[in-house]
Amino acid sequence: MQQILHLSTFLRRPIFDRDGDRIGRVQDLVARLGSDPHPPVVGAVVRIEGRNTFIPIRKIGGLAQGRMTFEGRRVDLRRFERRPGELLLAEDLLARNSINLVRGRLISANEIELAEIDGKWEVVAVDPGRRPLLRRIFGRFGIRVPSGPVVDFASIEPFFGHVPTARLRIPYRKLARLHPAQIADLVEAASHDEGEEIIEAVGLDRELEADVFEELDTTHQLEFIESRSDVDVARLLGRMEPDNAADLINEFDQDRRLPILELLPEALQQKVRNLLSYNPGTAGGLMNPDFVAVLATATVGEALEAIRLSSAPAEAQNVVFVLDEHGQPVGAAPIVRLVRAPEHELALSVARTQLTHVHPHWDIHRISMKMSDFNLTVLPVLDDEHGKMIGVVTVDDLLEEILPQGWRREFGMHTVDE
């Protein structure tokens, strides 16, 4: 059975020479970050004669017994200086937040576990539970506290914004495995500096960055935009859906709103201006002006091609609206029906023709009733004159409006796992 050691076993404990005399006190263990899923321990930081020095792991014995001994002939008393890629287990990890990349949650490393693998000591896991504290308390009395559930070190990503010589910050490729909503939850649960580190990482993919900002609550959106230039903010908004861009612009201070709006691409700017003319809590304020529509003469094949070419958000593409020559919807064809139908048939033949709709000034309650009563995920918005279709309200946007600000925090979604 593989022996597991705990970092706390060695911290602030004496290290002895071959004769059994104490030569110093262990301050920390040093691991080397690289491509290995479990970083190897390369040495210890030891306090000797008032200064922190480094002792390589090859000159240290007794780890397995929990009593460290110096096996070398003489100690190099030069002051310890961290090198790039080195991780101080206590200083950088212990009691600090890390990202659990499997669950998409923050965890606090309350204990760090080491194991000897193929003759090398490696960092194998962190314990986010409360048992490490109990172990330190009851261990003084000889009472053994078993380990609880731990997280494989290969599945976590520490924050390194506080480390001057750290390697590359959080790798984008690891965060990209998570859903934008999970990344947004991480940002909202983290400290400001940690959140900045996450935003910096996802910023390598501008589309992902925009998706994450769409998922952030308003408070955090403004927090991480405040220090950006108008040009940078406009560039970010330019990759967001028009309704989300309009919602965010509406939260800006008045003196900043117009300059940023004028920096948006012309087509998006016009859509956002139209949306800003409606009350945010109405169908007009909630709707997305981008949707999939074809004329009544279109075939199923042409409707499917319209989906392929559409830039509308995925949730709005679940339905293709069939419009008459005046732009008024006469049918709504769910994508499932289109996929199952022969391509040469008219799209209208597989569409629902008894349509329900809302108008721009309708409030949340009326929108909710329509969607609930008719089991809809995409609801068309018609202008007040019933002249044409001007947008759609999707169920995800409705839920976001209905749920109170900060609901994830209130229901424990933003707590750090321990």
N, C-alpha and C positions, 0 to 999 in steps of 0.2 A: 504494500500500500504506500502510495506517495506521501511523503511527510510534508505537511503544510506548516510554515512558520508565519508569525505575525510581526509586522513592522514594529509595533509597540513593544515587542519583547526586547528590542535592541536600543530603542531611543533612550537617551540620557542614562544609559548603563555603562559601567566601566569596561575598558578593554585592557587585557593583561599581556605582558610579554611571556617568553617561554619559561621564565623562572617563577611566574605567578605574581609578579609585581604589577601593580596598576600603573599604566602609562598615560591614560587619558580617558575621556568620556565620549561615547558615540553621540554625535549630533544628528546625523542623517545617513541614509544609504543613497548611493548614486546609481542610476540605471541609464543605459544608452538607448535613445530612440532611433529607430531605423525601420527597416522593412519587416522585422520580426514581430509577430503578433504579441509575443510576450517579451518585453525588453529585458535583456540580461543585466544583472547587477554587476557593476564594474568596480565598485569600491565603497568606502565609507568616509564620511567627513567626521574627523575626530578632533575634539578640543584638547590640545596639548600645550601646556605652559602659556595659557592665555590667548592662543590663536587657533583658528580652524585649519587643519591640515588634511591632506588626502592620503588615504592608504588603499592601494589597489587590492582588489578581491583576491588575487593570487597570493597575497601575503597575509591573508586573514584565515584563521582556522576556528573551529568550534561553533560555526553557525548552527549546525544541526542540533547541538546541545544547548543552544541559547546562551553560550558564554564565549564571547569573541576573544581570540588571542592573536597577537601579532607574531607572525612566523618569520619575519625578516630579520636581518642583522642590525639595521639602523633605520630610524624613521626620518623621512624627508620633511623637515620642518618649514618648508616654504608655505606661505599662506595659500589656502585653497582658492582657486578661481574656476568658476564654472566654464566649461567649454560648450560651444554650440552643439545641440543635440543631446545634452545631458539633462536628466530629469532627477531632481531632488525629491525623493518619495514623500518625506514629511512636509517639506516647505511648499512643494508644488501640488501635491495631491491630497494629503491628509486633511480632512475636514473642509475640503474645497469641493465645488460643484464640478461634475463632469457630465457629458451627454451620453446617455444610454442609447446607442444607435439602433438597437433592436426594438425598443419600446417607444423611442422618440420622447424620452422624458429626462429631466435632470435628476442626477443622483448625487448624494453627498458621500464621499469616500471616508467613512468613519474608521475603517481599518483597511490595511493593504496586506495581501497574502503573497507569500513567496514559496517557491518550490524548487528543488534541485532536479533538473531535467538534463539527462546525458552529461552529467558532471558539471553543469553550469546552474547557478542560482538565477532564477527568472521571476519577474513580476507576473503573476498568473491571474489575480483577481482582486476586486475591491469588495468590501462588505459595507453596504449602505444602511444596515440595520442598527439597532440599539444594543445588540449584544456585546460589541467591542467595549462599550462603556462599562457594562456589567462585568465583563472579563477583567478589566483593569481594577475595578473595585474589589471584587470577590477573590481575584487572584492573589491578593496580599494575604488572604487567610487560607490559601491552599484549596479553594473551592474552584472546580473546573466548570467553565461555562462553554458549552459546545458552540460551534460556529452555526450561524443561520444561513439563509440563502445568499449566495454571493453572485457577482456579475463578472463574467470572463473579461479580463483586461482587453482582449482583442475586440470586444463589443463596445468599448467606451472611447470617448474622445475628450481629453482634458482641455481646459482653457489655459492659454499661455500668455494672455495679454499682460500679466504681471511679471513675466520673466524676460529680462532685457536681452538675453542671448538665446532665446528659444528658437527652435526651428520654425518652419512655416506654420502660421496659425492654423486653425481648424481647416482640414482639407475640404474643398468644395465637393469632391467626388463622393465623400462619405455622407455629407449632408444631403446631397442630391438623391440619395436613396429614400429619403423621407418625403412624405406628402407636404406641400406648402403649409397646410394647416398645422401639421406637427411641428414644423420649423417655427411657425408663428407662436405656437404654444411655448416652445423653448425660449424664444425671445422674451415673451411676456413673463415667464417664470424666472428668468435670469436677472442679474444685476444689470445696470446700464452698460458697464464696461463689457460684461459677458455678451450682452445683446449686441453691442457694436461689433464684437468679434464674429458673431454669427452672421450679422448683416454684411460684414466685410467679406466673409467667405462666399456667401451666396451671390454677392455682387459680381463675381466672376461670370455668372450667367445672368444677363440682364432680364431675361424672360422669367427665370425663377425668382429673381429679386422682386419683380413686379407682382408675381403670384403671391409671394410671402406678404408683401405690403397689403395686398387686398384682403388677406386673412387676419391681419393685425387689428386690434381694436383701435379706436380713434386716438386714445391717449398715447399709445405707443407709436402710432403712425406719426403723430406730430413730434413726439420726442426724438425720433430718429431722422426727421426731416429738418428740424430746426436749424441745424448747423450747415445744411447744404445750400449751395448757391441756387438761384432761381433756374439757371440753365440745367443743373443736375436734377432738380425737382421736376422740371418739365420733361426731361428725358425719361425719368421714371414713370411719370403719369402717362407719357406717350405709349407705354407698353401695357397699361392697365385697361380694363374694360371701361367704356365711356361712363356707365353708371357709377362705377367705383371711383373713377377719376373725378367725376362731378361731386360725389359725396365728400371726397377728401378736400378738394378745392374749397368747398363750402365751409370747411372748418378753419381755413387760413384766416389770418388777420386781414382786414379790408385792404390795407395798403400793399399787401403782397399778392392778393388774389388776382388782380387784373394783369400785372406784369407776367405772372406765370402763365395765366390763361393765354396771353398773346404769344407766348413762346411755343405753344402746342402746334402740331401739324394742322393745317387748315381744316381737313375733313373732321378730325377729332375735335378741334376747337368748336366747330359749328354744332356738333352733337352735344358737347358739354354745355355750351351756351343754352341750347334748347332745354336740356335737363335742368339746368339751374333756374329756369323760369318757373319750375313747379315746386310745390312744397315737398320737402324730402319725405314726409310721411304719407304721401299719396301715391297712386299708381304711376303718375307722371314722374315723380321723383325716384320711384323704385325701378321703373322699366329700363330695359336695355334696348336701344334703337336698332341693334343688330339682330336679325333673325333670318330664317330661311323661308323663302317664298317663291312660288312659281305661278305662272298664269294657268287659267282653267284648261287651256289647250295642251298643257305639258303632260308627257307620259311619265310612267313610273321611273323609267330609265333616266329621264331628264331631271326628275326630282332627286334621284340618288346622286346624280352628277352635281346638282346644285349644293348638296350637302358636302360633297368632296371639295368643292371650290369655295365654300363659305368660310368667312373669317369670324362668324358669330361664335360665342362661347359654346363649349360642348353641351352644356345643360340646355341651351336654347335650340340645339339641333335635334332634339328628340322628336320634334314635330316639324313637318313641312306645311306651311300654310298655302292654300290655293286661293289666289286672288282673281277677282274679275277685272275688267279693263279699267275700272275706276280706283283700283287699289283696295277694295273692300274684300275681306275674307269671306269665301263661300264654302270653305272646307278646311279641315285640319287632318293631315295624314300622318299618323304615328310612324316612326321609322321602322318599327317591327312589321307593320302591314306592308310597307313599301318593299322591304327586303323579301317578304314572302310572295309578293305578287309578280306576275309576268311583266317584263320591262316594257312591252309594247302597249299595255293597258294605260288608260288615263289615270293620272294620280288622283283625280277627283273621284274615281270609281271606288277607291279604297279609303277615302277620307270620311271623317265624320262631318256631316253637313248641318247638323243641328248644333250650331256654335253658341257658346256663351262668351261674353267679353266684359271688360270694364272700361271706364273712361278716366282720363288723366286726373281728375279732381277727386276720385273715389278714395276713401280712406282705407286703412289697413283692415278694419273689421269687415268691410264689404268685399275686399279682395279675398280675405281668408275664407269667408263663407262661400264665395264662388268656387274657389279651388277645392274646398272640402266637399261641397255638395256634388260637384261634377267630377271628382277624383282626377284633377288636372295637375300636371307638373309644369306646364307652360301655358300661360293665359294671355290672350291677345289684348292689346290696349288700342281702342279706337278713338279718334278725335271726337270732340263733343258733337259734331255735326253728322257722325256716323259716315263720314265721307271716305275715310281711309284708315288703314292700320298704321300706327306710328311706333309700335314697340311691343315688347312682351315682358311680363313679369314671370320670373321663374321661382320655383318653390324654395330654392336655396336662399335667394335674396329675401323672400318673404320671411323665412325662418330667422334669418339674421336680423331682420327688423323687429320681429316679435320678441325674440329673446333679449333680456335686459343686458346692458353693457356690463362686462365683467362677469358674465354668468359662468364662464369656465373657472374663474378664480373662486367663485362662491361655491361651486360644486366640486372643488378639489382638483380640477384639471391642471392647475398651475403649481401645485405643491411639489416640492422636491421629494422624490422617493427616498425613504430611509429604511 
